[in-house]
Amino acid sequence: MNINNFGPFYSPVWGTVSDWTMVIVTTLTVIYLIKTFKAQSKSIKIQDKTLESQLQVQTIQSEQFKLEKRKHAYYTMPIFKCEVASYASDFDVHDEPSFNFPNRYWINIGLLFSHEQDIAKNVKISYGETPGQKWEDANNPDNVWEHKELVRNDKAYIALFGQGNVGIMTSPDRKPEWHFMATIEFNISFNDQFDNHLNQKITCFMSSDRKPWFEIGNPKFLTTTF
């Protein structure tokens, strides 16, 4: 086959060698750029996924750290207890039990508040009013006891005088007897060693037929640092 069968080669029509070289180089450059762009795009996606994975790991680590702080705060949380330092009670009544006269009881009680953890800071102990009862501390008319800090087994002493109305206990086989039942609910506000703010309630029960006893509530976090 003779190449001349295609007719003469006219450079104005078919272009010169340099024109074709430019076309080939441009085409190869475009192909290279497209492949490079795809590779870069794939690399960016991989980097995005890697960054997302790192952020997820950091989030998990942060949550684990918060969980450990929370567990440690619960483990080292001061829990106040209360014990009786002194106690006396009596009736201010008529000779025979009767509903016809206003009869009252009185109580003198000394209490010790303490805990067994390292420290409790900014401790405030107060109590609420109980219907039919009146409590007071002659040396502390505000009825709020404050301590900058209480360390392990330090004891906060509170002395109260109380009075209230007497009741009558009756039964078919016994003579009527004077009887009283009294309660004081203490509210304890404090900070732990990590400056978490907590609140705890302790209720003291007293009656004419037994020694005082307590109901110890669990501390609750009001504000936290974790």
Long-range contacts (C-beta under 8 A, 24 or more apart in sequence): 66-226, 69-194, 69-225, 69-226, 70-224, 70-226, 73-192, 73-194, 73-196, 73-221, 73-224, 73-226, 76-117, 76-118, 76-192, 76-193, 77-117, 77-192, 77-198, 77-219, 78-115, 78-116, 78-117, 78-119, 78-120, 78-150, 78-190, 78-192, 78-198, 78-219, 79-115, 79-116, 79-117, 79-200, 79-216, 79-218, 79-219, 80-113, 80-114, 80-115, 80-120, 80-188, 80-190, 80-200, 80-202, 80-216, 80-219, 81-113, 81-114, 81-115, 81-116, 81-202, 81-214, 81-216, 82-111, 82-112, 82-113, 82-186, 82-202, 82-204, 82-214, 82-216, 83-111, 83-112, 83-114, 84-109, 84-110, 84-111, 84-112, 84-211, 84-212, 85-110, 85-111, 85-112, 85-157, 86-110, 86-159, 87-206, 87-211, 87-212, 89-180, 89-206, 89-208, 91-166, 91-178, 91-180, 91-208, 92-163, 93-166, 93-178, 96-176, 97-168, 97-176, 97-177, 97-178, 98-168, 99-168, 102-165, 103-165, 103-166, 103-178, 104-163, 104-164, 104-165, 104-166, 105-163, 105-164, 105-165, 105-166, 105-178, 105-180, 105-182, 105-208, 106-161, 106-162, 106-163, 107-160, 107-161, 107-162, 107-163, 107-182, 107-206, 108-159, 108-160, 108-161, 109-159, 109-160, 109-162, 109-204, 109-206, 109-212, 110-157, 110-158, 110-159, 110-160, 111-157, 111-158, 111-159, 111-160, 111-204, 112-155, 112-156, 112-157, 113-150, 113-155, 113-156, 113-158, 113-186, 113-188, 113-202, 114-150, 114-153, 114-154, 114-155, 114-156, 115-150, 115-152, 115-153, 116-152, 116-153, 117-152, 117-192, 117-193, 118-151, 118-152, 118-193, 119-149, 119-150, 119-151, 119-152, 119-192, 119-193, 120-149, 120-150, 120-190, 120-191, 120-192, 121-148, 121-149, 121-190, 121-191, 121-192, 121-193, 121-195, 122-146, 122-148, 122-149, 122-189, 122-190, 122-191, 123-147, 123-148, 123-149, 123-150, 123-156, 123-188, 123-189, 123-190, 124-188, 124-189, 124-190, 125-156, 125-158, 125-186, 125-187, 125-188, 126-186, 126-187, 126-189, 127-184, 127-185, 127-186, 127-187, 128-185, 128-187, 130-182, 130-183, 130-184, 130-185, 132-164, 132-165, 133-162, 133-163, 133-164, 133-182, 133-183, 134-162, 134-163, 134-164, 135-160, 135-161, 135-162, 135-184, 136-160, 136-161, 136-162, 137-161, 150-190, 160-184, 178-208, 179-207, 179-208, 179-209, 180-206, 180-207, 180-208, 181-205, 181-206, 181-207, 181-208, 182-206, 182-207, 194-225, 194-226, 195-225, 196-221, 196-223, 196-224, 196-225, 196-226, 197-221, 197-222, 197-223, 197-224, 198-222
